[in-house]
Amino acid sequence: MNIATDTRPADAAVEGKRVYKDNWFDRIAINHLSQNVQAATGLRNNKSGYESLVKAATVASRKFNPAKQRELVLQALDTAFPKPVFSLLRTILPDSKFAREYFAVFTTIFFAWLVGPCEVKESELNGRKEKNVVYIKKCRFLEETNCVGMCLNMCKVPSQSFIKTSLGTPVNMVPNFDDMSCEMIFGQDPPDISNDPALKQPCYKLCKVNKRHNSNDCSK
């Protein structure tokens, strides 16, 4: 995956950065995922909280190529989330309107610690209305990393694959890099990587990975 070489005209993260007050559940979930990412990459850090997760992702993005980053994130997700639970959900909730709407609501309740405040929105799927879209107002991960490449390689692409494999329901994650919002559309297959518009986006001018490599292509 090659991100375009022109940097974006402005950084959405510069203004109005949100301050999070994580509760006990948030902190446990963040630490659990961070530890699994670190175990998958073999790269440990001594940070705590969300900073630890961002550090783990940042170090991995600098050390590994995009394909390897996606592979390692999938490995971390497989370890972090119990397979028996997902197998059960896949059995009792086969792909359907009810399942898609259930997964959308579930995401807004139990994964706000990862992506920030989100809500369920309605869309049209196969000719009928469904509340199958999770609208993330300003993605916490993208805001903290300030890197388009990390959003794509360490969140969007592997998450789409993980959800489809684990739950049997396709999901298309559509980030808006201008305002850092994102839509997770359950029931919609994502475009092929070679044709996905999101993977053709330039990175932010203040991207740390971009700056470190002295290149506007933070996928390198």
Backbone hydrogen bonds, N-H to C=O, Kabsch-Sander energy under -0.5 kcal/mol:
donor,donor_aa,acceptor,acceptor_aa,energy
3,I,1,M,-0.5
8,R,203,C,-2.6
12,A,10,A,-0.6
14,V,11,D,-1.2
20,Y,18,R,-0.5
22,D,20,Y,-0.6
27,R,23,N,-2.5
28,I,24,W,-2.0
29,A,25,F,-2.6
30,I,26,D,-2.9
31,N,27,R,-2.3
32,H,28,I,-2.4
33,L,29,A,-2.3
34,S,30,I,-2.6
35,Q,31,N,-2.6
36,N,32,H,-1.7
37,V,33,L,-2.3
38,Q,34,S,-2.6
39,A,35,Q,-2.2
40,A,36,N,-2.0
41,T,37,V,-2.2
42,G,38,Q,-2.1
43,L,38,Q,-0.8
44,R,42,G,-0.6
51,E,48,S,-0.7
52,S,48,S,-0.6
52,S,49,G,-1.1
53,L,49,G,-1.1
54,V,50,Y,-2.5
55,K,51,E,-2.4
56,A,52,S,-2.4
57,A,53,L,-2.2
58,T,54,V,-2.8
59,V,55,K,-2.6
60,A,56,A,-1.7
61,S,57,A,-2.2
62,R,58,T,-1.4
63,K,59,V,-1.5
64,F,60,A,-2.6
69,Q,65,N,-2.5
70,R,66,P,-2.2
71,E,67,A,-1.9
72,L,68,K,-2.6
73,V,69,Q,-2.2
74,L,70,R,-2.2
75,Q,71,E,-1.9
76,A,72,L,-2.4
77,L,73,V,-2.7
78,D,74,L,-2.5
79,T,75,Q,-1.5
80,A,76,A,-2.6
81,F,77,L,-2.1
86,F,82,P,-1.4
87,S,83,K,-2.8
88,L,84,P,-2.1
89,L,85,V,-2.4
90,R,86,F,-2.6
91,T,87,S,-1.5
92,I,88,L,-2.7
93,L,89,L,-2.3
100,R,96,S,-2.6
101,E,97,K,-2.3
102,Y,98,F,-2.4
103,F,99,A,-2.8
104,A,100,R,-1.7
105,V,101,E,-2.1
106,F,102,Y,-2.8
107,T,103,F,-2.1
108,T,104,A,-1.7
109,I,105,V,-1.7
110,F,106,F,-2.7
111,F,107,T,-1.8
114,L,111,F,-1.1
115,V,111,F,-1.8
116,G,112,A,-2.4
119,E,135,Y,-1.9
121,K,133,V,-3.2
123,S,130,E,-2.9
125,L,123,S,-0.6
125,L,128,R,-3.0
128,R,125,L,-1.4
130,E,123,S,-2.8
132,N,130,E,-1.3
133,V,121,K,-2.0
134,V,184,M,-2.4
135,Y,119,E,-3.5
135,Y,133,V,-0.7
136,I,134,V,-0.7
136,I,182,C,-3.3
137,K,117,P,-1.6
137,K,135,Y,-0.7
138,K,117,P,-0.5
139,C,180,M,-3.6
140,R,115,V,-2.1
143,E,139,C,-2.4
144,E,140,R,-2.4
145,T,141,F,-2.4
146,N,142,L,-2.6
151,C,147,C,-1.8
152,L,148,V,-2.2
153,N,149,G,-2.9
154,M,150,M,-2.0
155,C,151,C,-0.6
156,K,151,C,-2.8
157,V,152,L,-2.4
159,S,155,C,-2.5
160,Q,156,K,-2.4
161,S,157,V,-1.8
162,F,158,P,-2.7
163,I,159,S,-2.7
164,K,160,Q,-2.0
165,T,161,S,-2.4
166,S,162,F,-3.0
167,L,163,I,-2.7
168,G,163,I,-0.6
168,G,164,K,-1.2
169,T,163,I,-0.8
172,N,185,I,-1.8
173,M,171,V,-0.6
174,V,172,N,-0.6
174,V,183,E,-3.3
176,N,181,S,-3.1
177,F,175,P,-0.6
180,M,176,N,-1.6
181,S,176,N,-0.7
182,C,136,I,-1.9
183,E,174,V,-1.4
184,M,134,V,-2.4
185,I,172,N,-2.7
185,I,183,E,-0.7
186,F,132,N,-2.4
186,F,184,M,-0.9
187,G,170,P,-3.5
188,Q,185,I,-1.4
189,D,187,G,-0.5
195,N,192,D,-2.1
196,D,192,D,-1.1
196,D,193,I,-0.6
199,L,196,D,-1.2
200,K,197,P,-1.7
201,Q,198,A,-1.2
203,C,4,A,-0.5
203,C,216,N,-0.6
207,C,204,Y,-1.5
211,K,207,C,-2.4
212,R,208,K,-2.4
213,H,209,V,-1.8
214,N,211,K,-1.0
215,S,210,N,-2.2
218,C,216,N,-0.9
220,K,217,D,-1.5
